[in-house]
Amino acid sequence: MNRRTLLQAGIVGAAALSTPFLIAAHAQGTGAAGQKRHKLVIQVSDNDPAKWNLALNNAKNVQEDVGAANVDIAIVAYGPGIGMLKLDSPTGGRIADAMKANVRVVACENTMRGQKLGKDDMLPAISYVPAGVTEIMKKQQDGWAYLRP
């Protein structure tokens, strides 16, 4: 191959590789006032009030930075992290405040079954998914940014 053919092949390859990213960026759409709509999924798998408070602080800071109307945030809890979603959770008040601010808080039903927890053991108004890890995986495939504090 000559230099020109290599350059053309490189450009075609770069375009092919970037196409999925361009499509994902376009699919995210826009929020209020034509701004880009952001999507963030936060994993909490630690039974630690400090980790939960950090996750909640991260969610609040993102909303303040990009505008709450411009971002969808989901906090997905599984494994030991499910403990902070129980009725007696020391972070229950902050979790309730986050949900009022349109942060979706999600509990893994696989973990709940494993820990013999029912929905009546959990904070009110949280959401549920069959598998927390699968929820995170699907959100990432749909273009959501991932954060694990």
N, C-alpha and C positions, 0 to 999 in steps of 0.2 A: 504494500500500500504506500502511496505517496503521502506527503505531509498534508495536502489538501483533503484527501479522502479520510485520513485519520481525524482531522479537525471536524469534518462533517459528521463522521460517526460519533465523535465525542459530543457534539451539539445535539444530535438526535437522541443519544443515550441519556444525556442530562435532561432533555425535555421529557423523555419517557419516565425517568425517575421522579421528576418533580410533579407530574400530572396528578398523582393521588393526593399530594399535599395541597395543590391548588384546588382540587375538587372539594377536599375536606374543609379548606378555608372558606370556600364559597358556600358550602352547605351549612356552615355555622350561622349564617344570616347576620342580621343586625338587631340591635336593641333600640333603646330610646334614642331619639334624635339622630338616627342613622349610624350610631356607633356599633362597632363589632360586638357580637354576642359572645361572651366567654363562657366556658363550661369547665368546672373544676370538681373532681372527685377526690375526697380525702379519706384515706384509710386509717382507721384506729383499731389496732388489734392488741393493745396493751391495757391491762386493768390498772390504770394509773391516772389519778385525777390531774396530775401535771401534764401528761400527754394530751388528755382530753381538753384541758384549758388551752394548751398550745394550739390544738386543732381548731378550737372555737375562736381563738384570737386570730389565727390565720384566715378563717372564713370571714370574720368581721373586717379585718384589714383589707382583704381583697374587695369586699363590697364597698368599703370607703374609698379605695383607690380607683376602681374602674366604674363605680356607681352600682348600687344594688340592682337597679333595673337592667343592667347590662351583663349580668352574670347569673348562671345557674350553679348552685353549689349543693353537692350531696356528700354527707359524711357517712361512710359505710363502716359499721362495726361488726367484727366477727372475732371468734376465739375469745381470749381473755378480755378483749375490749368491750364485750357485751355487758360486762358487769356494771359499767357506768351508765347503762340504759335501764337498769332496774329501778323500781320505785324508790328505794332507799339510797339512790345514788347521791354522792356528795356534789356532783356536778349537775344534778337535775334542774336546778333553777337556771343555770346558764344555757343548758340544752334547750329548755323551754323558750328562753329569750331568742336563741338562734333560730328556732323554728318559727317564731313570730316574725323574724326578719327574713323569712322565706328561704332558710337553709333547710334542706331535706335531710333528716336524720333517719338512717336505715339500719335495721337489725337483721342479722343472718338467722334464718329459721333453722338451718342445720346446727348451728351452735346452740341455739335455744333448746332444740331437741336433746342434744348431747348433754346439756346442763340441766335438763328436765325443767325448763322454764316455759311458762305459758304467757300469752299476751296480757293476762291479768297481773303478771309479775312485773310488767314493764311500764316505763313512763308513758303517760297518755300522749296520743297524737303522733307517735313515731311511726315510720313506715316499715314494711317487712319485705324481704326478698328471700327466695328459696335458698340461695347460696351467695354469701357476701363476696367471695373471691370471684365468682362468675359475674356478679354485678359490676365489679371494678373492671374486669376484663372487657365486658361488653361496652362499658362507657369509654374505655380507652380506644376500642375499635371504632366507636362513633365519634372520635375526635376530642374527647374530654382530656384535659390536662390532669395529671396524677400527682398527688402529694401525700407523703407519709411523714408526718412530723416526728 
